[in-house]
Amino acid sequence: MNKTVSLIVPTYNEYDNIVPLVERIHRALSPHNYEILFIDDDSADGTAELASSLSAKYPVRVIVRKDKRGLASAVVDGLSQASGDVIAVIDADLQHPPEVLPDLLEAIEKDADIAVASRYVAGGGCQGWSLTRRIMSKVAIIIAHLLLPATRKVSDPMSGFFVFRKGVVSNARLNPSGFKILLEILMIGKFNRVAEVPFIFVTRERGESKLSARQQIDYLKHVYSLMRRTGELLRFIKFCLVGGSGVVVNYGLYWILTRFAGFTPLNDMATGGIISGNLALCISIEISIITNFILNNYLTFADRNVRGLKAFFSRLLNFNLICLIGGLIQIGIANLLTVIIGVYDLISILIAIAVATLWNYLLNSWWTWKS
């Protein structure tokens, strides 16, 4: 690669890792034009001073931030100082093997705009992680995939090890918080193709981990911020409002059918209420599914709408299948609460609708209206 590669390395108290990190980066990138930008959050252990001392032998620059903290914001500050056309981001703790950098750069040479080192593609993995840590990672990815559709292009949007063309973010207003800068780039940046390269996330040998409960909270705040800035929060609110209208249709129609149209209430055991009540429930569910689909198709997901009757009915079928499963969930919960536990039927129906609505949102946002 003829273009200069700017490698951004956020640091905070990583003194013991600096020398081996720079040496390994140099071995990996020596065939390339490269620079290493250490963005240090005013470390107290001499990290910045040690890194600066290496500039006589390696292409190292150090920027010390006195009034800021956070890995993601450090990367943003590094972008303003980078001279390269290609940007690489890597942690300083050696949990990201620098030896993977040539493969990431090769993916960029092959026309990828972003190349992500992934733990969750074939050949990737996590060394020494506990079950709890694995579950936390997977849950974080699921949250991102559900609430931030653009991240679905990547199996590991939580990765902190990646390379991208500087033009991806040249006109973007990046405003990240916490540690997950890749989420910001995937949602705000302009790109066509993302490639993933497998790597093994290794255990830290020196220094202390920065992972904390505060980071988990910051992650959720960041997801919320991205939803708000990209319009996904408004979309979610619209979906909930449409879902609310479906609740009114579902709940109201069941009430009308069982109180005025001759259907027996679900909890009226003496007159065959189980059969008649469930029939009323099925009718109310299907009518609410159809009205919900029409509103979501032309309001919530209007920007993803596909013209033509074939596309319309295909999406209606997908929506119906998902919501019918939601309907079965609703019926099961309603019968469990009313028939077995003895809860008043209108209260049971309301609880069952809430659970089924959550199911319908998650699956339809993932499948019926793909981004």
N, C-alpha and C positions, 0 to 999 in steps of 0.2 A: 504494500500500500504506500503510495507516494505522499498521500496527505498526512499532515501531522496529527498524531493522536494525543489528546490531552486527557490524562488520567487523574480524575478527582478523587482524593482520599480524605474524607472527613476524619478528624482525630480528636480524641480527648483522653489524656492519660494513657497513651499507648507506647511509652518509651521502649519497653522491651521488644516490641514487635517491629519497630521502624527499620532497623538495619537489615534483618532477614527479609522484610517485605520489599525494600528497595532492591536488594540483590536479586531476589527472585523475579521481580518485575523486569529488571534489566536483562536477565537471561531470556525471559519470554519475549521481550519487545526489542531486543537489540537489532533485529533486521529492519525495524521501522523507525521513522522519525517520531519521537515521542517526548512528552514532558510529564512530570509528576507534580501535581498541585496539592499540597497538604493544606487543608483548611482546618486550622486548629482552634478549638474553643477555649483558648487561654489555659492550656493544661498546666497543672502545678508540678508535674513530675519531670519537666525538661523535654517533653516530646518535641516541641517546636524548635528548641535550640539544637537538639540532636539532628532533626531533619534538615535544618539549615546548614549544618556542618557537612552534610553529604553533597551539597551543591557543587563543591570543587571537583567531584568525581562523576556525579550523575546529573542529569537535567532536572533538578529539583527546585521548586519554588515553594515558599511557605507564606501563607497569609494567616495572621493571628487575629481572631475576633474577640474583642474585649467585652462586648455587651450583648452577645447572642449565644444561644445554645440550640442544639438540635441537628441531627444528621441531614434531614431533608433541606433545611434552610442553608446548611453549609454547602450542599451541592449547588443550590441556586446561586449562592455567592461565588462559588468556583466557576460557574458558567460565564460570569461577567469578566473573569480573569483569564479564561482559557483562550489560547491562540490557535488551537487545532480545529480542523473541520469535522473531526470525529471525536466524540466525548465518551470516555469510559468511566464508570463509577464502580468502586470496590471498597470494601471495608478494610480497616487497618489491622484487624485482629488475626489475620491469616486464616480465617474460616472460609474465605473465598480464595481458592488456589489461583495465584497469578498465572499458572501454567495453562489455564483455560482461555486466557486472553487471545492468543492467536486464533483459536477456533471461533471466537466471537467476532474478531476482525474479519475473518474469512467469510462469515455470514454477511457482514456488511458489504464486502467486496462483491458478493453474489447478489447484490441489489436489495438486501433487507435494509429497511430504515432504522429498525431497532432490533438488536440481538440480545436476548435475555438468557442468562445462565440459569437453568431451571433444575430444581430438585425433583420435579414431578413429571419428567418425561423419561423414556427408556434410557437407562444408563445413569440417571441421576439418583440422588438419595441424601439422607441425613445420617451422619455418623454420631452414635452415642446419644441420640435423643430419647427421652423418656416418653412413655405413652401419653402423658399429660401434655408435653410439649408438642407432640405430633398432632394431637386432637386440637390444640389451640391453633396451630398453623392451618389445619384443614378448615376449621370453622371460620377463621379470618378470610381464607380464600373464598369460601362459600358466600360469605357476606358480601365480598367485593363483586363476585360474579352475579349475584342476585340484584344488588342495588346499583352497580355501576356497569352497565352492559358492555361498554367498550373494553373492559378488562377480560371478557370472555374469550378474546382472541389468544390469551396467554394462560397456560396451565399454572404458572407460578407468578401471578402479579405482585406477590409480596417479596419477590427477590430484590436484594440490594446490590446485585452484581449484574451489570448490563452495559451495553455499548449502543450508541445511537448517533445518527448524523446531527450535527449542530442545527441544521435547518429545521429539524422536527420541532424545536422550541423557540425558533428565532423570533416569532411574533406572538408567542404565548405569554400570558400573564400568570406565571407560576406563583402560587401562594400556599406552599405545603406546610404541614405541621407534623411533628413527630419524626418518624424514621422512614416512612414509605413513600419515597420520592417517585418510584416507578408508577405508582397509581396516578400521581399527578400528571406525569408525562403521557400515560396512556389515555387519560381523559381529556387533557387540554391540548396536547401536541397534535401536529398535522403529519400523518404518515399513511403509507399504503400497506407495507408488508412488515410483519414481525416474524422473526425466526427465533427458535429456542435451541439452546445447546445444553446438553446434560452436564451436570457437575455434582460432585459429592461435597455437601456442606459439612466440614470437619469440625471437631471439637476444639475449643480454644485451649491453647497450651500456656499462654502467658497473659497476665492482666486479668481484669475483672469484667464480667459480662455487664452490659448496659441494659439488659432486658429487665423490665419492672412492670408492676401493675399500672403505673402512670402511663406507660407506653400503650397499654391496651386501651385505656381511656382516650389517649391522644389519637389512636387509630380510629376509633368510632367517631370522634369529632371531625377527623379528616374526611372520613367517608361522608358524613353529613354535609360538610363544607363542599365537597365535590358534587354531591347530589344537588345542592342548592345552586351552585355556580353553573352547572351544565344543564339544568332544567329537569333532571331526573326526580328531584324532590317534588316539583310541581306535577310531574307525571304520576308520581306515587299518590299525591293528594287527590288528583283526578280519579285515579283508580279506586281509591277509598270512597270518594263521593259516589261514583257509579256503583260500587259495591253496596253503599248505603241505600241507594235507590233500589237495588236488587233485594236487599233485606226487607224494605217496605213492601215490594211486590210479593216476595216470598211469604213473609209473615202475614201481610194483609190478606192475600188470596187464601191462605190456609184458614184464617179466621173467618172470612166470608163463606168459604165452602163448608166449614164445619158448624157455623152458627146460623147460616141463612139458606144454604143451598142443598140441605138434606144429607150431607156427609156427616158421619158420626165422629165425634172427637176421639183422638187417639187414646185418651185415658178412660173412655166409657166402655169398660170391660163387659158390662151386662148386655149391651146391644151390638156386640161385634165391632167395637171401636178400633181394634188393631188393624183389621183389613181395610175398613172404610177410611179410617184416619190416615193410614199410610198411602192410600190412593189419593186422598186430598193433598197430602204432603208431596207426592210425586208430581202431581199437576202443577202445584205452586212452584216447585223447584224448576221444572222445565220452562215455564213461562218466564221466570226470573233469569234463567240462563240466556234465553233469547234476547230479552231486553238489555241485559248487561253486555252481551256481545255487541249489539248494534251501537250502544253508547260508547263502549271502549274502542271500537273500530274507527269511529268517526270523531271521537273527542280525545280520548286518552292517548291513543297511538295513531293519530292522524298523520304524523310525519313518516310512519312506517306503512301506511295503508297502500295496498296494491290494488289497482283497478282491475275490473273484470269479474263477471259472475263466478267463473271457475275459482279464482283466488278467494273471492268472498265466501263461497260455500266450503272451500277447503279449510279456511280458517275457522269458519263456524263449526265444522266437524271437529277440528282439533279442540276448540274451545269447549264444545259440548262434551267430548270424551273426558277432558280434564274435570269439567264441572260435574259430570255425572258421577265420577269417582268421589268428588267433593260431596255430591248429593248422597251417595251411599254412606260416606262418613257422617253426614248430617243425620241420616235416618238411623244409623247405628247408635250414635250418641243420644239422639232423642228417645229411642226405645230403651236404651240402657237407663237413662235418667228417669223416664216416666214409668215404664212398665215394670222395671226391676227394682229401682231405688224408690220410686214413688213421688218424684218431684212433679209439681204442677205442670201440665203439658205446655202451656204458653211460655213458661220460664225455660223448660227443657229445649223447646224449639229455638229460643233466642240464643242459648249457649251453643247449641249445635250449629246454628247459622254462623256464629262468630268463628268457630274452628274451621268450618268448611270454606269461609271467605278467605281466611289466611292461606289455606291450601290452594285455592283457585288463583290467588294473586301470584304466589311464588311460581307455580307451574306454568301459568299462562304468560307471565313476563319472560320466562325462560324459553318457552317453546312456540306458543301461538304467534306472538309478535316479537320475533327475533330482531335484534338490531342489525 
